[in-house]
C-alpha cells in the first residue's frame, strides 16, 4: 500500500508542474473554442440551438 501512495504526486510536484497542467488545459480548450466560433460563423447558430426554419411554402389546410 505504501508503494501505491508514494506514486501519487505531492503538493510541491503539482505546484512545480502547474505550467504543464495549464498547457494541457489550453491545448484542450482553445481548439474547442476555435471550432465553436467557426461553426457559429458558418451556420449562423450554435450547436445546441434550433436551426432557423425556412418560410412555409404551402398553405396549412
C-alpha positions in Angstrom: 0.0 0.0 0.0 2.9 2.3 0.7 4.3 1.9 -2.8 0.9 3.0 -4.2 0.8 6.0 -2.0 4.4 7.0 -2.9 3.4 7.2 -6.6 0.8 10.0 -6.0 2.2 13.5 -6.5 2.5 15.8 -3.5 1.6 19.5 -3.5 5.2 20.6 -4.4 5.1 18.4 -7.5 1.7 19.8 -8.5 3.0 23.4 -8.0 6.1 22.7 -10.0 4.1 21.2 -12.9 1.5 23.9 -13.0 2.8 25.1 -16.4 2.2 21.6 -17.8 -1.3 21.5 -16.5 -2.1 25.0 -17.8 -0.7 23.9 -21.2 -2.8 20.8 -21.3 -6.0 22.8 -20.4 -5.2 25.4 -23.0 -4.5 22.7 -25.6 -8.0 21.3 -25.0 -9.9 24.5 -24.5 -8.5 26.6 -27.3 -9.3 24.2 -30.2 -12.8 23.7 -28.9 -13.4 27.4 -28.7 -12.0 28.0 -32.2 -14.1 25.2 -33.7 -17.2 26.6 -31.9 -16.6 30.1 -33.3 -16.1 28.6 -36.8 -19.3 26.6 -36.6 -21.3 29.6 -35.4 -19.9 31.9 -38.1 -20.6 29.3 -40.8 -24.0 28.2 -39.8 -25.3 31.3 -38.1 -26.5 29.4 -35.0 -24.8 27.3 -32.3 -24.7 23.6 -31.7 -27.5 23.3 -29.2 -29.8 25.9 -30.8 -32.6 25.0 -33.2 -31.7 25.9 -36.8 -33.8 28.7 -38.3 -36.9 27.4 -40.1 -37.4 28.4 -43.7 -40.7 30.0 -44.6 -43.6 27.7 -45.2 -44.1 27.3 -49.0 -47.6 25.7 -48.8 -50.8 26.6 -47.1 -51.9 24.9 -43.9 -55.2 23.1 -44.7 
